[in-house]
Amino acid sequence: MKKRYKASVRDIFESVLEILEALNINIDNIDGKKRIINASTGLSWRSWGEMIHIRVVSVEEEVEVQIESSPKTQLIDWGKSKKNVEAIFRRLDRSF
């Protein structure tokens, strides 16, 4: 899923990092130059955890945030990946 915002790439990238921390999502790897974040969630009653890949890119005069979430080990996550993405975007929407 992806969304665009009217803000600086730096502000959006920093906000995403803060949001992940607030949501207790583990940040596994950050590539500041490419603006890519790899994160993960732990075990829950819905799943064995998810891998979350986030990319922040400049597109024309806006900033596009691309988020993918997928289960770590199972085929079905009972909607947990979708909820991860929605939670991150909901907080970004409040900020920008």
C-alpha positions in Angstrom: 0.0 0.0 0.0 1.2 3.5 -0.7 0.2 7.1 0.1 1.6 10.5 -0.7 2.1 13.4 1.6 3.1 17.1 1.2 6.1 17.3 3.5 9.8 16.8 3.3 11.3 13.4 2.9 13.3 13.9 6.0 10.3 14.8 8.1 8.3 11.8 6.9 11.2 9.4 7.3 11.8 10.5 10.9 8.1 10.4 11.6 7.9 6.8 10.4 10.7 5.8 12.7 8.9 7.5 15.7 5.6 5.7 14.7 7.3 2.3 14.6 8.7 2.9 18.0 5.3 4.1 19.4 3.6 1.0 18.0 6.3 -1.3 19.5 7.4 -2.5 16.1 11.0 -3.7 16.0 13.3 -1.8 13.7 15.6 -4.4 12.2 17.5 -2.3 9.6 17.6 1.3 8.4 19.1 2.5 5.1 19.1 6.3 5.5 20.5 7.0 2.0 17.8 4.9 0.2 15.2 5.7 2.9 14.3 2.1 3.5 13.3 0.6 6.8 13.0 -3.1 7.5 11.0 -3.9 10.7 9.2 -6.8 12.3 6.6 -7.6 14.8 6.6 -10.4 17.4 4.3 -13.2 18.2 0.7 -12.4 18.7 -2.5 -14.4 19.1 -3.2 -13.7 15.4 0.2 -14.6 13.9 3.8 -15.7 14.4 4.9 -12.1 13.5 5.2 -10.0 10.4 8.0 -8.5 8.3 7.4 -4.9 7.4 9.2 -3.1 4.6 8.9 0.7 4.3 10.3 2.9 1.6 10.0 6.7 1.6 10.6 8.3 -1.8 10.3 11.8 -3.3 7.7 11.8 -6.2 7.3 15.1 -8.0 6.5 17.6 -5.3 5.2 15.0 -2.8 6.6 12.2 -0.7 5.4 8.7 -1.2 5.4 6.2 1.6 5.3 2.5 0.5 4.6 -0.1 3.1 4.4 -3.9 2.7 3.7 -6.2 5.6 3.7 -10.0 5.3 3.8 -13.0 7.7 7.1 -14.3 8.8 6.4 -18.0 8.6 2.7 -18.7 7.9 0.5 -18.3 4.9 -2.4 -16.6 6.6 -2.1 -13.8 9.1 -5.8 -13.2 9.8 -5.6 -9.6 8.7 -2.7 -8.7 11.0 -0.5 -7.4 8.1 -3.2 -5.1 6.9 -3.7 -3.8 10.4 0.0 -3.0 10.7 0.0 -1.0 7.5 -3.3 0.8 8.4 -1.9 1.7 11.9 1.2 3.3 10.5 -0.7 5.3 7.8 -3.3 6.3 10.4 -0.6 8.0 12.5 1.1 9.5 9.5 -2.2 11.0 8.3 -2.7 12.6 11.8 0.8 14.2 11.5 0.7 15.3 7.9 
